[in-house]
Every structure is written in structure tokens, then in C-alpha cells.
Amino acid sequence: MKKEILIVKNNTNEGPGMLANILNERAINYTIIDLDLGQLIPPVEEYKAVVILGGPDSANDDNKKMHHELTAIKECIKLQKPYLGICLGLQTLVKAAGGQVVKSPVKEVGFRGPDENYFTVELTSEGKQDTLFDGLSEILNVFQLHGETVEMSQSITAMTLLATGKFCHNQIVKVGSNAYGIQCHFELTPDMFEIWINEDTDLQKLDKEKLRNDYKNTIEDYTKVGQQLLLNFLKIAGL
């Protein structure tokens, strides 16, 4: 097996960000597949771990792209392949494992919720014991960009809720022993942030300067948390 990570992009503009920086620093090989360009996911058994990023699609889309993605994730679950899904990558993980993807009670966008407080996620008792959060606090500030959420199921493959949110309850989910899905974003870099606030239709509705100020005020902690979480996943993946 290659000691390499497969990174799958659902949207050309939503890249691995901080994860790519960490992989480059640690000289870990990775392959990026862009489904938005019509590329196909190669056999997942050839890779040490799989990461699926976000995008504007829905896990409920009835098209070749989404069927292809869900099939690959089901194979990851079957092979117990270390998996990390971010935003849409969480939703497709839960969908592939037998759960549901539904409209979120609140469309979470940016750093702050409808109450103008910063978005946070809080670890559950299971989350506090999970290796993914080693070295992290129980409450984490996060960046959000989603209009759908997941409903867990008591399927054949065990699902565990690792973190919750105030408006959108199911924020971080674990499927089986080593497949993780994260609704929020921990991977943003300054360059990605600027691209997103200028090109994403939901972020464009918000005050850019306020978004920039929020990012500036939280970037030190945000970066530390993102780096630690991603390093913890690499440890889980044996890298």
C-alpha cells in the first residue's frame, strides 16, 4: 500500500488548505482528484487514507458524480480506511453509512450565528475520549458554510456523535473505528478565506470587512486548532 493520502475535491475552489501545508512540511505524498473537472476517484484501497472536501453539491443529488462519490465512501467504510470528510464530506459519509442528509434548521455561514456570537462546537463525552481531539479543548471556535445537516441512524455501521453545535446539532460524526466527518471548516488558510468571501454566494451576502475582522481576531487560535486536529488525523491514519 502506498503511504499516500487521496484528497477529493467536490469544488475546484475548495482545496485542502492547511492540510496540504502540513503534508508538504512532513513530506507526505498526496494525490488530489477534482470531481468538478470530471475526474474519477481511483480505487481507495491504493491509499493510506482518504479525505473528501466540501462543495455546493448535496449528498442527495441523483447524478453520476454523487453516486460515484458515495460508492467510494462505502468502500472506505468496508475496508476500514482512515477517512476524513469536511462539510459535504461529512454529509456524504453519513449518507453512505445509512444516515440522512436534510435541510439544516439554520443556514450556518461565516464565523457568527444568528445571535451574533461566534460559532462553536462542543465535544460530547465520546468526543473528549477520541484521538482526533487530543490536545484540544472541549469547546472549539469554528467557521461554517452549509445549508444542510445530517441525521444519524442506527445502521449496521456504528455512528458516534463526537461534537454538537447550538443551531445545527450534529457537527462531528464518527463512523466505525476511523472514519470522521466534520460539518465545520478547520482547514482554511488566509488565501482560501479571501477566495471564498469573494466567490461564494452565501458569504457574499455578509459584510466582508466584518468577516475579515472576525478572521483576524481568531486566526491564531483557529490555525492552532486546525493544525492539531489534522495532525491527529494523520496519526490515526498511521502517517
C-alpha positions in Angstrom: 0.0 0.0 0.0 1.3 3.5 -0.8 1.9 5.8 2.1 -0.1 8.4 0.4 -3.3 10.4 1.0 -6.1 10.7 -1.5 -7.8 14.1 -1.4 -11.0 14.5 -3.3 -12.3 18.0 -4.2 -16.0 18.4 -4.9 -15.5 22.1 -5.9 -12.4 23.4 -7.7 -12.2 26.4 -5.3 -12.4 24.3 -2.1 -9.0 22.8 -1.7 -7.2 21.1 1.2 -5.7 24.4 2.5 -4.0 23.8 5.8 -3.9 20.1 5.2 -1.7 20.5 2.1 0.7 22.7 4.0 1.1 20.1 6.7 1.6 17.3 4.2 4.2 19.3 2.3 6.0 20.1 5.5 6.1 16.4 6.5 6.9 15.2 3.0 3.8 13.0 2.9 2.7 12.3 -0.7 -0.8 13.1 -1.7 -3.0 12.9 -4.8 -5.8 15.5 -5.5 -8.8 14.4 -7.6 -11.2 17.2 -8.7 -14.7 15.8 -9.3 -15.8 19.2 -10.5 -13.4 18.7 -13.5 -14.9 15.3 -14.3 -12.1 13.3 -12.7 -12.8 10.0 -11.1 -11.9 8.7 -7.7 -9.3 5.9 -8.1 -9.5 2.7 -6.1 -9.4 3.7 -2.4 -7.5 0.6 -1.4 -4.4 2.0 -3.1 -4.2 4.8 -0.5 -3.3 5.1 3.2 -6.2 7.5 3.9 -8.9 9.4 2.1 -10.0 13.0 2.6 -13.2 14.4 0.9 -13.6 18.1 1.0 -16.7 20.4 0.8 -18.7 21.9 -2.1 -22.1 23.2 -3.1 -23.5 19.8 -4.1 -25.9 17.8 -2.0 -25.3 14.2 -0.9 -28.9 13.7 -2.1 -28.1 14.7 -5.7 -29.2 12.0 -8.1 -26.3 12.2 -10.6 -23.2 10.3 -11.7 -20.9 12.5 -9.7 -22.6 11.9 -6.3 -23.2 8.2 -7.0 -19.5 7.8 -7.7 -18.5 9.6 -4.5 -20.9 7.6 -2.3 -19.7 4.3 -3.8 -16.1 5.3 -3.0 -17.0 6.2 0.6 -18.9 2.9 1.1 -15.7 1.2 0.0 -13.7 3.2 2.6 -16.1 2.1 5.3 -16.0 -1.5 4.2 -12.2 -1.5 4.2 -12.0 0.5 7.4 -9.9 3.0 5.5 -9.0 6.1 7.6 -11.3 8.8 6.3 -11.8 12.5 6.9 -14.8 14.3 5.4 -15.2 18.1 5.7 -18.6 19.8 5.3 -20.1 17.9 2.2 -17.5 15.2 3.0 -19.3 14.7 6.4 -22.7 14.6 4.7 -21.7 12.0 2.1 -20.1 9.9 4.8 -23.3 9.8 6.8 -25.4 9.2 3.7 -23.0 6.3 2.6 -23.3 4.8 6.1 -27.1 4.8 6.1 -27.9 8.1 7.7 -29.9 11.0 6.2 -29.0 14.5 4.8 -31.7 17.1 5.4 -32.1 20.9 5.3 -30.4 22.5 8.3 -32.7 24.3 10.7 -30.3 27.2 10.4 -28.1 28.0 7.4 -24.7 28.4 9.1 -22.4 30.8 7.3 -19.2 32.5 8.4 -17.9 32.9 12.0 -21.1 34.0 13.7 -24.5 32.6 14.3 -27.9 34.4 14.2 -27.3 35.5 17.8 -24.0 37.3 16.6 -21.9 35.0 18.8 -19.1 33.0 17.3 -20.0 29.6 16.1 -18.6 26.9 18.4 -18.8 23.1 18.6 -18.7 21.3 21.9 -17.2 17.8 22.3 -19.5 15.0 23.6 -18.3 12.6 26.2 -17.2 10.3 23.3 -15.5 13.1 21.6 -13.5 14.0 24.7 -12.0 10.5 24.6 -11.3 10.4 20.8 -7.8 10.6 19.5 -9.0 13.1 16.9 -9.2 15.8 19.6 -6.1 15.0 21.6 -4.6 18.3 22.8 -7.7 20.3 22.1 -10.2 22.0 24.4 -13.9 20.8 24.8 -15.3 23.9 23.0 -13.8 25.0 19.7 -14.5 28.1 17.6 -15.3 27.2 14.0 -16.0 28.6 10.6 -19.3 27.4 8.9 -20.6 27.2 5.4 -23.5 24.9 4.9 -27.3 24.7 4.4 -27.8 21.0 5.0 -27.2 18.8 8.0 -27.1 15.1 8.9 -29.4 12.8 10.8 -27.6 9.8 12.2 -29.0 6.3 12.1 -28.6 3.0 14.0 -27.3 1.3 10.9 -25.1 -1.7 10.6 -22.1 0.6 10.7 -21.9 2.3 14.1 -22.2 6.1 14.2 -21.0 8.1 17.1 -21.6 11.8 17.7 -18.4 13.5 18.7 -19.3 17.2 18.8 -22.5 19.3 18.8 -23.5 22.8 17.8 -26.0 25.3 19.1 -28.0 25.7 15.9 -27.0 22.6 13.9 -26.7 19.8 16.4 -24.8 17.1 14.7 -21.4 18.7 13.9 -18.8 15.9 14.1 -19.6 12.3 13.5 -17.5 9.1 13.6 -18.5 6.1 11.5 -17.0 2.8 12.6 -13.5 2.9 14.0 -11.7 5.5 11.9 -14.0 7.4 9.5 -14.6 11.0 10.6 -17.0 13.7 9.3 -16.7 17.3 10.3 -19.5 19.8 9.3 -17.5 22.9 10.0 -14.2 24.0 8.5 -10.9 23.7 10.3 -8.7 23.8 7.1 -9.0 27.5 5.9 -5.8 29.4 5.1 -5.8 33.2 4.5 -5.6 32.7 0.7 -8.6 30.3 0.8 -10.6 32.7 3.0 -10.2 35.6 0.6 -11.2 33.4 -2.4 -14.3 32.1 -0.5 -15.6 35.5 0.7 -15.2 36.9 -2.8 -16.7 33.9 -4.7 -19.2 32.0 -2.5 -22.7 33.3 -3.0 -23.7 32.8 0.7 -20.6 34.6 2.0 -21.0 37.4 -0.5 -24.3 38.3 1.4 -22.3 39.1 4.5 -20.2 42.1 5.4 -16.7 41.4 4.1 -14.9 43.7 6.5 -16.7 42.1 9.4 -15.7 38.7 8.1 -12.1 39.8 7.8 -12.1 41.2 11.3 -13.5 38.0 12.7 -10.8 36.0 10.9 -8.1 38.4 12.1 -9.3 38.2 15.7 -9.5 34.4 15.7 -6.7 33.3 13.2 -4.1 32.4 15.8 -6.4 30.0 17.7 -8.1 28.8 14.5 -4.8 27.9 13.0 -3.5 26.1 16.1 -6.8 24.1 16.4 -6.8 23.2 12.7 -3.2 22.1 12.7 -3.7 19.9 15.8 -6.8 18.3 14.5 -5.3 17.5 11.1 -2.1 16.2 12.7 -4.2 14.0 15.0 -6.0 12.5 11.9 -2.6 11.8 10.3 -1.6 9.9 13.4 -4.8 7.9 13.3 -4.0 7.1 9.6 -0.5 5.9 10.6 1.3 8.8 8.9 
